[in-house]
Amino acid sequence: GITYTVWYSTNSGTTAEPPSGALNVSGITGTSTILGGLAQGTTYYIWVAAVSSGVPITYSMRMSEITYSEPPAPLEVNITGKACDVYISWKSPSDIGDLPITGYVIEYIYLITNTSISVNTTTLNVHISQLIPKTQYMFRVKAVNDLGVGPFVDMNYTTEEKNIGTLQIDPHFPKGITINKPSEDHRYNCTISTFNNIEITISFTQQDHTEQDSLESDTTYMVHCIAYDENGSEACFEANGTVETLPGKITEVNI
């Protein structure tokens, strides 16, 4: 009876005949077979022959196929940021073949200690927060498909200095102050202190200002506020200010 043999090789041979040393799968009685153990991302040339009594009758014309592989590195990585967070964007790699990309891995490395953290996303951008101000990091972006993780493209980035803002603080009678919330939309913990290191701690979030009464009159106070994000982690914004409370009440006496 007629069987089939499939020859395959990374050597192109000729259009009508496989090269010497080509591998083969023989004794195929149907019209399909599976070629296993192939290298990823490699072009294979394939010939099929009908065989009778162990002798090929005729070969098919040469065919070629590229095996799947992990995706190539992403393109056009861009990083922008502030003191404690960065935004990273990129473009999908080209020449991904028929195997779609399923996601991306972003790794950021604190170069001083060589420690790293990875995050996963299915989008073409990511926001990374809680970084250390004025510090150099290495960011790596890798594409992923069903075969695994591809090579990375990396970029170094140094975060900015921490933003220190100025508070608007107004005194009000008799022994109080009003702290106006900075423009940053955060929750704030504030410390009110004197040069004698007497401290009062307050916090505010939704309101645009907070008041603190029962202070000493005619006294200079320093106020330091630290912002926190919605997860309760320290945000990268602080604000400082000083204010002098009003003098004590003076009674007017007519003479």
Contacts in CASP RR format, 6 or more apart in sequence:
PFRMAT RR
TARGET T0000
AUTHOR 0000-0000-0000
METHOD contacts of the structure
MODEL  1
GITYTVWYSTNSGTTAEPPSGALNVSGITGTSTILGGLAQGTTYYIWVAA
VSSGVPITYSMRMSEITYSEPPAPLEVNITGKACDVYISWKSPSDIGDLP
ITGYVIEYIYLITNTSISVNTTTLNVHISQLIPKTQYMFRVKAVNDLGVG
PFVDMNYTTEEKNIGTLQIDPHFPKGITINKPSEDHRYNCTISTFNNIEI
TISFTQQDHTEQDSLESDTTYMVHCIAYDENGSEACFEANGTVETLPGKI
TEVNI
1 52 0 8 1.000
2 50 0 8 1.000
2 51 0 8 1.000
2 52 0 8 1.000
2 57 0 8 1.000
3 26 0 8 1.000
3 27 0 8 1.000
3 28 0 8 1.000
3 29 0 8 1.000
3 50 0 8 1.000
3 51 0 8 1.000
4 27 0 8 1.000
4 28 0 8 1.000
4 29 0 8 1.000
4 30 0 8 1.000
4 31 0 8 1.000
4 33 0 8 1.000
4 48 0 8 1.000
4 49 0 8 1.000
4 50 0 8 1.000
4 51 0 8 1.000
5 24 0 8 1.000
5 25 0 8 1.000
5 26 0 8 1.000
5 27 0 8 1.000
5 28 0 8 1.000
5 48 0 8 1.000
5 49 0 8 1.000
5 51 0 8 1.000
5 56 0 8 1.000
6 24 0 8 1.000
6 25 0 8 1.000
6 26 0 8 1.000
6 28 0 8 1.000
6 33 0 8 1.000
6 35 0 8 1.000
6 46 0 8 1.000
6 47 0 8 1.000
6 48 0 8 1.000
7 18 0 8 1.000
7 22 0 8 1.000
7 23 0 8 1.000
7 24 0 8 1.000
7 46 0 8 1.000
7 47 0 8 1.000
7 48 0 8 1.000
7 49 0 8 1.000
8 18 0 8 1.000
8 22 0 8 1.000
8 23 0 8 1.000
8 24 0 8 1.000
8 35 0 8 1.000
8 44 0 8 1.000
8 45 0 8 1.000
8 46 0 8 1.000
8 47 0 8 1.000
9 18 0 8 1.000
9 19 0 8 1.000
9 21 0 8 1.000
9 22 0 8 1.000
9 23 0 8 1.000
9 44 0 8 1.000
9 45 0 8 1.000
10 39 0 8 1.000
10 42 0 8 1.000
10 43 0 8 1.000
10 44 0 8 1.000
10 45 0 8 1.000
11 19 0 8 1.000
11 21 0 8 1.000
11 22 0 8 1.000
11 45 0 8 1.000
12 19 0 8 1.000
12 45 0 8 1.000
12 62 0 8 1.000
12 64 0 8 1.000
13 19 0 8 1.000
13 22 0 8 1.000
13 45 0 8 1.000
13 62 0 8 1.000
14 62 0 8 1.000
15 61 0 8 1.000
15 62 0 8 1.000
16 59 0 8 1.000
16 61 0 8 1.000
16 62 0 8 1.000
17 47 0 8 1.000
17 59 0 8 1.000
18 24 0 8 1.000
18 45 0 8 1.000
18 47 0 8 1.000
18 59 0 8 1.000
18 62 0 8 1.000
22 47 0 8 1.000
25 33 0 8 1.000
25 35 0 8 1.000
26 51 0 8 1.000
27 51 0 8 1.000
35 44 0 8 1.000
35 46 0 8 1.000
38 44 0 8 1.000
38 67 0 8 1.000
39 67 0 8 1.000
40 67 0 8 1.000
40 68 0 8 1.000
40 69 0 8 1.000
40 70 0 8 1.000
40 147 0 8 1.000
41 66 0 8 1.000
41 67 0 8 1.000
41 68 0 8 1.000
41 69 0 8 1.000
42 66 0 8 1.000
42 67 0 8 1.000
42 69 0 8 1.000
43 64 0 8 1.000
43 65 0 8 1.000
43 66 0 8 1.000
44 64 0 8 1.000
44 65 0 8 1.000
44 66 0 8 1.000
44 67 0 8 1.000
45 62 0 8 1.000
45 63 0 8 1.000
45 64 0 8 1.000
46 62 0 8 1.000
46 63 0 8 1.000
46 64 0 8 1.000
46 65 0 8 1.000
47 59 0 8 1.000
47 60 0 8 1.000
47 62 0 8 1.000
47 63 0 8 1.000
48 59 0 8 1.000
48 60 0 8 1.000
49 56 0 8 1.000
49 57 0 8 1.000
49 58 0 8 1.000
49 59 0 8 1.000
49 60 0 8 1.000
50 56 0 8 1.000
50 57 0 8 1.000
50 58 0 8 1.000
51 57 0 8 1.000
66 97 0 8 1.000
68 97 0 8 1.000
68 98 0 8 1.000
68 99 0 8 1.000
68 145 0 8 1.000
68 147 0 8 1.000
69 147 0 8 1.000
70 143 0 8 1.000
70 144 0 8 1.000
70 145 0 8 1.000
70 147 0 8 1.000
70 148 0 8 1.000
70 149 0 8 1.000
70 150 0 8 1.000
70 151 0 8 1.000
71 93 0 8 1.000
71 96 0 8 1.000
71 99 0 8 1.000
71 101 0 8 1.000
71 143 0 8 1.000
71 144 0 8 1.000
71 145 0 8 1.000
71 150 0 8 1.000
72 93 0 8 1.000
72 94 0 8 1.000
72 95 0 8 1.000
72 96 0 8 1.000
72 143 0 8 1.000
72 150 0 8 1.000
72 151 0 8 1.000
73 93 0 8 1.000
73 141 0 8 1.000
73 142 0 8 1.000
73 143 0 8 1.000
73 150 0 8 1.000
73 151 0 8 1.000
73 152 0 8 1.000
73 153 0 8 1.000
74 90 0 8 1.000
74 91 0 8 1.000
74 92 0 8 1.000
74 93 0 8 1.000
74 104 0 8 1.000
74 141 0 8 1.000
74 142 0 8 1.000
74 143 0 8 1.000
74 153 0 8 1.000
75 90 0 8 1.000
75 91 0 8 1.000
75 92 0 8 1.000
75 93 0 8 1.000
75 94 0 8 1.000
75 153 0 8 1.000
76 90 0 8 1.000
76 91 0 8 1.000
77 88 0 8 1.000
77 89 0 8 1.000
77 90 0 8 1.000
77 139 0 8 1.000
77 141 0 8 1.000
77 153 0 8 1.000
77 155 0 8 1.000
78 88 0 8 1.000
78 89 0 8 1.000
78 90 0 8 1.000
79 86 0 8 1.000
79 87 0 8 1.000
79 88 0 8 1.000
79 139 0 8 1.000
79 155 0 8 1.000
79 157 0 8 1.000
80 86 0 8 1.000
80 87 0 8 1.000
81 87 0 8 1.000
81 157 0 8 1.000
81 159 0 8 1.000
81 160 0 8 1.000
82 159 0 8 1.000
82 160 0 8 1.000
82 163 0 8 1.000
82 236 0 8 1.000
83 131 0 8 1.000
83 133 0 8 1.000
83 134 0 8 1.000
83 159 0 8 1.000
83 160 0 8 1.000
83 161 0 8 1.000
83 162 0 8 1.000
83 163 0 8 1.000
83 236 0 8 1.000
84 129 0 8 1.000
84 130 0 8 1.000
84 131 0 8 1.000
84 132 0 8 1.000
84 133 0 8 1.000
84 159 0 8 1.000
84 162 0 8 1.000
84 235 0 8 1.000
84 236 0 8 1.000
85 127 0 8 1.000
85 128 0 8 1.000
85 129 0 8 1.000
85 130 0 8 1.000
85 131 0 8 1.000
85 236 0 8 1.000
86 127 0 8 1.000
86 128 0 8 1.000
86 131 0 8 1.000
86 137 0 8 1.000
86 139 0 8 1.000
86 157 0 8 1.000
86 159 0 8 1.000
87 125 0 8 1.000
87 126 0 8 1.000
87 127 0 8 1.000
88 106 0 8 1.000
88 125 0 8 1.000
88 126 0 8 1.000
88 128 0 8 1.000
88 139 0 8 1.000
88 141 0 8 1.000
89 124 0 8 1.000
89 125 0 8 1.000
90 104 0 8 1.000
90 124 0 8 1.000
90 125 0 8 1.000
90 141 0 8 1.000
90 153 0 8 1.000
91 124 0 8 1.000
92 101 0 8 1.000
92 124 0 8 1.000
92 143 0 8 1.000
93 101 0 8 1.000
93 143 0 8 1.000
96 143 0 8 1.000
96 145 0 8 1.000
99 145 0 8 1.000
99 146 0 8 1.000
99 147 0 8 1.000
100 145 0 8 1.000
101 143 0 8 1.000
101 144 0 8 1.000
101 145 0 8 1.000
102 122 0 8 1.000
102 144 0 8 1.000
102 145 0 8 1.000
102 146 0 8 1.000
103 120 0 8 1.000
103 121 0 8 1.000
103 122 0 8 1.000
103 143 0 8 1.000
103 144 0 8 1.000
104 120 0 8 1.000
104 121 0 8 1.000
104 122 0 8 1.000
104 123 0 8 1.000
104 124 0 8 1.000
104 126 0 8 1.000
104 141 0 8 1.000
104 142 0 8 1.000
104 143 0 8 1.000
104 144 0 8 1.000
105 118 0 8 1.000
105 119 0 8 1.000
105 120 0 8 1.000
105 141 0 8 1.000
105 142 0 8 1.000
105 144 0 8 1.000
105 149 0 8 1.000
106 118 0 8 1.000
106 119 0 8 1.000
106 120 0 8 1.000
106 121 0 8 1.000
106 126 0 8 1.000
106 128 0 8 1.000
106 139 0 8 1.000
106 140 0 8 1.000
106 141 0 8 1.000
106 142 0 8 1.000
107 116 0 8 1.000
107 117 0 8 1.000
107 118 0 8 1.000
107 139 0 8 1.000
107 140 0 8 1.000
107 142 0 8 1.000
107 152 0 8 1.000
108 116 0 8 1.000
108 117 0 8 1.000
108 128 0 8 1.000
108 131 0 8 1.000
108 137 0 8 1.000
108 138 0 8 1.000
108 139 0 8 1.000
108 140 0 8 1.000
109 115 0 8 1.000
109 116 0 8 1.000
109 137 0 8 1.000
109 138 0 8 1.000
109 139 0 8 1.000
109 140 0 8 1.000
110 116 0 8 1.000
110 132 0 8 1.000
110 135 0 8 1.000
110 137 0 8 1.000
111 136 0 8 1.000
111 137 0 8 1.000
111 138 0 8 1.000
111 156 0 8 1.000
112 135 0 8 1.000
119 126 0 8 1.000
119 128 0 8 1.000
129 229 0 8 1.000
129 233 0 8 1.000
130 233 0 8 1.000
131 137 0 8 1.000
131 159 0 8 1.000
132 159 0 8 1.000
133 159 0 8 1.000
133 160 0 8 1.000
133 161 0 8 1.000
133 162 0 8 1.000
133 236 0 8 1.000
134 158 0 8 1.000
134 159 0 8 1.000
134 160 0 8 1.000
134 161 0 8 1.000
134 162 0 8 1.000
135 158 0 8 1.000
135 159 0 8 1.000
136 156 0 8 1.000
136 157 0 8 1.000
136 158 0 8 1.000
137 156 0 8 1.000
137 157 0 8 1.000
137 158 0 8 1.000
137 159 0 8 1.000
138 154 0 8 1.000
138 155 0 8 1.000
138 156 0 8 1.000
138 157 0 8 1.000
139 154 0 8 1.000
139 155 0 8 1.000
139 156 0 8 1.000
139 157 0 8 1.000
140 152 0 8 1.000
140 153 0 8 1.000
140 154 0 8 1.000
141 152 0 8 1.000
141 153 0 8 1.000
141 154 0 8 1.000
142 149 0 8 1.000
142 150 0 8 1.000
142 151 0 8 1.000
142 152 0 8 1.000
142 153 0 8 1.000
143 149 0 8 1.000
143 150 0 8 1.000
144 150 0 8 1.000
162 236 0 8 1.000
162 237 0 8 1.000
162 238 0 8 1.000
163 236 0 8 1.000
163 237 0 8 1.000
163 238 0 8 1.000
164 238 0 8 1.000
164 239 0 8 1.000
164 240 0 8 1.000
165 182 0 8 1.000
165 237 0 8 1.000
165 238 0 8 1.000
165 239 0 8 1.000
165 240 0 8 1.000
166 239 0 8 1.000
166 240 0 8 1.000
166 241 0 8 1.000
167 179 0 8 1.000
167 180 0 8 1.000
167 182 0 8 1.000
167 223 0 8 1.000
167 225 0 8 1.000
167 239 0 8 1.000
167 240 0 8 1.000
167 241 0 8 1.000
168 180 0 8 1.000
169 177 0 8 1.000
169 178 0 8 1.000
169 179 0 8 1.000
169 180 0 8 1.000
169 223 0 8 1.000
169 241 0 8 1.000
169 242 0 8 1.000
169 243 0 8 1.000
170 177 0 8 1.000
170 178 0 8 1.000
170 180 0 8 1.000
170 243 0 8 1.000
171 177 0 8 1.000
171 178 0 8 1.000
171 243 0 8 1.000
171 244 0 8 1.000
171 245 0 8 1.000
171 246 0 8 1.000
172 178 0 8 1.000
172 211 0 8 1.000
172 246 0 8 1.000
173 246 0 8 1.000
173 249 0 8 1.000
174 217 0 8 1.000
174 246 0 8 1.000
174 248 0 8 1.000
174 249 0 8 1.000
175 213 0 8 1.000
175 214 0 8 1.000
175 215 0 8 1.000
175 216 0 8 1.000
175 217 0 8 1.000
175 245 0 8 1.000
175 246 0 8 1.000
175 248 0 8 1.000
176 211 0 8 1.000
176 212 0 8 1.000
176 213 0 8 1.000
176 214 0 8 1.000
176 215 0 8 1.000
176 245 0 8 1.000
176 246 0 8 1.000
177 192 0 8 1.000
177 211 0 8 1.000
177 212 0 8 1.000
177 215 0 8 1.000
177 221 0 8 1.000
177 223 0 8 1.000
177 243 0 8 1.000
177 245 0 8 1.000
178 209 0 8 1.000
178 210 0 8 1.000
178 211 0 8 1.000
179 190 0 8 1.000
179 202 0 8 1.000
179 204 0 8 1.000
179 209 0 8 1.000
179 210 0 8 1.000
179 211 0 8 1.000
179 212 0 8 1.000
179 223 0 8 1.000
179 225 0 8 1.000
180 208 0 8 1.000
180 209 0 8 1.000
181 188 0 8 1.000
181 204 0 8 1.000
181 207 0 8 1.000
181 208 0 8 1.000
181 209 0 8 1.000
181 210 0 8 1.000
182 188 0 8 1.000
182 225 0 8 1.000
182 227 0 8 1.000
182 237 0 8 1.000
182 239 0 8 1.000
184 227 0 8 1.000
184 235 0 8 1.000
184 237 0 8 1.000
186 205 0 8 1.000
186 227 0 8 1.000
186 228 0 8 1.000
186 229 0 8 1.000
186 235 0 8 1.000
186 237 0 8 1.000
187 203 0 8 1.000
187 204 0 8 1.000
187 205 0 8 1.000
187 227 0 8 1.000
187 228 0 8 1.000
187 229 0 8 1.000
187 232 0 8 1.000
188 203 0 8 1.000
188 204 0 8 1.000
188 205 0 8 1.000
188 225 0 8 1.000
188 226 0 8 1.000
188 227 0 8 1.000
188 228 0 8 1.000
188 239 0 8 1.000
189 201 0 8 1.000
189 202 0 8 1.000
189 203 0 8 1.000
189 225 0 8 1.000
189 226 0 8 1.000
189 228 0 8 1.000
190 201 0 8 1.000
190 202 0 8 1.000
190 203 0 8 1.000
190 204 0 8 1.000
190 210 0 8 1.000
190 223 0 8 1.000
190 224 0 8 1.000
190 225 0 8 1.000
190 226 0 8 1.000
191 199 0 8 1.000
191 200 0 8 1.000
191 201 0 8 1.000
191 223 0 8 1.000
191 224 0 8 1.000
191 225 0 8 1.000
192 199 0 8 1.000
192 200 0 8 1.000
192 201 0 8 1.000
192 202 0 8 1.000
192 212 0 8 1.000
192 215 0 8 1.000
192 221 0 8 1.000
192 222 0 8 1.000
192 223 0 8 1.000
193 199 0 8 1.000
193 200 0 8 1.000
193 221 0 8 1.000
193 222 0 8 1.000
193 223 0 8 1.000
193 224 0 8 1.000
194 216 0 8 1.000
194 219 0 8 1.000
194 220 0 8 1.000
194 221 0 8 1.000
194 222 0 8 1.000
195 220 0 8 1.000
195 222 0 8 1.000
200 212 0 8 1.000
200 215 0 8 1.000
202 210 0 8 1.000
202 212 0 8 1.000
204 210 0 8 1.000
215 221 0 8 1.000
215 245 0 8 1.000
216 245 0 8 1.000
217 245 0 8 1.000
217 246 0 8 1.000
217 247 0 8 1.000
217 248 0 8 1.000
218 244 0 8 1.000
218 245 0 8 1.000
218 246 0 8 1.000
218 247 0 8 1.000
218 248 0 8 1.000
219 244 0 8 1.000
219 245 0 8 1.000
220 242 0 8 1.000
220 243 0 8 1.000
220 244 0 8 1.000
221 242 0 8 1.000
221 243 0 8 1.000
221 244 0 8 1.000
221 245 0 8 1.000
222 240 0 8 1.000
222 241 0 8 1.000
222 242 0 8 1.000
223 240 0 8 1.000
223 241 0 8 1.000
223 242 0 8 1.000
223 243 0 8 1.000
224 238 0 8 1.000
224 239 0 8 1.000
224 240 0 8 1.000
224 241 0 8 1.000
225 238 0 8 1.000
225 239 0 8 1.000
225 240 0 8 1.000
226 234 0 8 1.000
226 235 0 8 1.000
226 237 0 8 1.000
226 238 0 8 1.000
227 234 0 8 1.000
227 235 0 8 1.000
227 236 0 8 1.000
227 237 0 8 1.000
227 238 0 8 1.000
227 239 0 8 1.000
228 234 0 8 1.000
228 235 0 8 1.000
229 235 0 8 1.000
END
